[in-house]
Amino acid sequence: GINAEYGEYIWAMKEKSRLIGYDSKTSYTTLSKATAACAKSDTCKGVTKEGAKKYRTNNNNTPKTSKTMTAYIKGSKWALHNNIYYTQIVGHAIEHDYDTKTYKTLALAAAACKKKADCSGVTYSSKQKKYRMGKGYTFEPSLYENVWVRGGDKPTTYTMTITYGGYTWAFKQPYKLSGYVNSTKYATKKKALKACAKSSKCNGVTKEGKKNFRLNTGSTPMPGPKFLKCWVKGGKSVTKNGYSWGTYPNYTLGGMIGKTTYPTLAK
């Protein structure tokens, strides 16, 4: 599986798996709505995609095999400050303080930590209600303290829309899509997009490596390593008067230019 970020938690995605035990009776239509609900619940341990537009929150985090489902296991809390990720470890403190300075907020402590290459994170004391920088990666149990461990930089995200094979495609990097349509690995983007355009099961393409493009059933981009690229299949496109036009069923555009109506798309 891979790690994704939703609702200020890290979620471990496991394909062909499900979680048992429901945390609530509610069924959600999107992953973002389900993970947001799970993030607010102290008893929720994860989310299972049970079908198209059907996500359920679960109170158990042990995945079970399921050929058609996908599990998202709730992990540690995370925060993003100054484009650097921090992961929370509850009930611990960094053994060695960086210096004697303290800060009123996590944002201020993280800003100071960013300036020090050897700052490993921030410890928060609920008794003192103060944050302090730490050095090293040795953590000791502490009843009234939590650690925010410094992680990697937030990768730059690239997005654009292209047209190919009669469809519009939303490009995103560094992201990937889940689920495979088949076992074929395509050597070029054009071959993969062409095959995806012909398949009703295909919702996008992921470039997983050199000459390795895969067709995907999933349509929700998931963050990953910098080399990953994905193209999400959109509506059908047409070319008229030197422009490409993407179609979006069940949507309308706001605002009108003039009062004229036309009998055909070409006009």
N, C-alpha and C positions, 0 to 999 in steps of 0.2 A: 504494500500500500504506500501512499504518499501522505504528506502532511498538508493540511489546508488551514486557512485562517477565517473563522467566522465568529462574530459575537464576542471578540476579545479572548477567545480560547484557541488552543491548537487542537485540531481534530485529525486523528489518524484514519485515513480512508482504507477500507478493506473490501475489495471487489469479491463478488460471489460469496458474500457473508451477510449475516443478519444478527441483530441483538434480540434477546428475548426479554419479556416483561415490559409492559407499557407504563410510562410515567404519567400519562394522562389519556383521556378518551379522544382527544382532538387529533384529526388527520390534517396535515398541512400540504399545500399545493407546491411549495418550493422548498429547496434545501435551506435557503437563507432564513425563511420564516421558522422552520423547524429548529435550526441551530440557535436562533435568537431566543426561542421559547425555552430550549434546553439550557442555555446559558443562564437564564433567570431562575432556574429550578435547582435547589440544592440536592435533590434526589435523582435528577436526570444524569445518566452516565453516557448517553450517546443518542444517535439518530439512525434509523434504518429507512432506506428508500425501498418501499415494497412494490412500487409500480409507477406507471406514468402519473406524475402529479400527485403522488401519494407518499408522504413522509410521516413516520411516527417516532415520537420520542420514547426512549427506553430507560429503565432503571437498573439495567445490568450492562456491564461493559465487556463480557466474554463473548466473542464472536462465534457463531455457529455457521456451518456450511449451508449455503443457499445458492443455487445456480442462477437465479434471476434477480437477487437483491444485492444491495450495497450498504455496508455499515460505516458509520462515521463515529469513532470513539472519542469522547470528550477527554481532552488532556489538560495540560497546565494553562493557567492564564498567561496572557502576553500583553505587552504594551509597546507602543512605538514612540520613541522620543528622538528628535533630531535625526530621523531616518535610520535609527539603530533599534533593533528588536531586543526586548528584555523579557525573560521568562521567569515566572514566579515559582519559588519553592517555599511552601508554607511551613512555619515552625522551625526555621533554621536561620543562622546568621553566618556571614562570611567570617572565618576565624581571625583573619588579620585585617584591621582597619587600615585604610590608605593613609589617613592623617587624622587630626582631631576635629576637623570641620564638620558641622552638621547643617542640614538643609530642611526647609519647611515643607517642600513638596518634592515628589518624585521627578517632576520635570526639571527643577533646579539641580537636583543631585545628578540626574542623567546628563544634563548639559555640562556639568563639571567633569563627569566621568568620561565624556567623549573627548575632552582635551587631554586626557592621560591615556597613553597607549597601553599601559599596564594595569589600568583600572578594570577589574573583573566584574564589577556590578555594584549594587546598592543594597544596603541592609536598612529595613524600616523597623523602628521600635515603637510599638503601640503604647508603651508606658510613657516614653519621652515625647512621642508624636513627632519624631525627627528621623531624617534619613542621613546616612553616612556612606561614603565610598569604601569599597573593599579591595583587597589585593590578594590574588591567588584564588585557587578553586577548591579550597578545603572548607567544607561547611560543617558547622556544629549545631546540634539540636538546641533550640531556644524557644521557650514557651510563649514569649511575648514578641517574637520577632519573625519577620519574613524577608526573604532574599529575592531581589530582582537581578537575575544573572544576565550579564551583557552578552548579546549574541552577534549575529552578522548584520551588515548594512542592508537596508531595504533595496532590492534590485530596481533598476529603472524599468518601468513598464512601457512597452511600445504598442500602440493600437492604431489600426487603420482599416478601411473597408475597400475591398477589391471586388471585381466582377470576373467570373470565369465559368464556362460551361453552362450558361443560362441562369446562374445563381449569383447572389451577392454573398460575400464571405467576410466575416469580421475577424481580422488578424489580431493576435495578442501574444506578447512575449514578455517574460518567461512563464508561460502557462502550458498546460496539457489538458486533454480531454480524456474521459474515462470510457471503459468498455470498448471491445474490439468487434467490428463487423465480421471480420474474417482473419485468417492467419497470414495474409499476404503482406509483404513489406515492399513498398514501392520505392523505386530509385530516385524519382523526381517529384517535385510538388505538382507539376502539371498532370502527371499520370494519376497521382492520388486524388486530386480535385476532380479530374474527369471521371474516375471510378466512383467517387462519392456522389457526384451529381446524378449518376445513373441508378444509385441505390436508395430506395425509400427508407432503409434502416439506418443509413449513414447520416449523422448530424454534424460531422466535422472531420478534420484531419489534424494529426499531431506529427511534427517532425521530432523524432526521438533520438536521432543521430545522423551521421553522414550516410546518405543514400538509404535512409530508413524513415519512410513516411507511412503512418498507419491510419486506417479508417476507424472512426470512433462512433459508438452509439450515443455517448453522452454529449450534452450541449452546454454544460456549465464549465467554463475554464477554471482549472485548479492551479494555484501557484506551484512552481518547482524550480529546479536549477536554471541557471542563466541560458543554457543552450537550448532549452525547450521552446518550441514555437507551435501555435495552433491556429487553425482557421475554422471558425464556426459557421456552419451552413445557414444562410438566411433565406429570404424570399427569392422567388424567381426574378430575373432581370431581363430587360429588353433594351435594345439600342435604337434610339430615335433621334434624328436631327443632330448627330454627332455627339450625343450624350448617352450614358448608360443609366437606366432607371431601375431601381429596385422596387419590387412589389412587397407590401406588408399587409397580408390579409387581416381583417378585423380592426384596422387602424385608419384614422382620418387625420388630415393635416389642418391646422388652425389658420385662420386668416385667409381672405380672398383678395385677388388682384383683379379688379373689375367685376362686372356683373354678367359677363358672357358665359354661357354654357356651350359645350361642344358635344356633337353626337358620337365622335370616335376618339380613341386615344391618339391616333396619328395627327389629327387636327389640333 
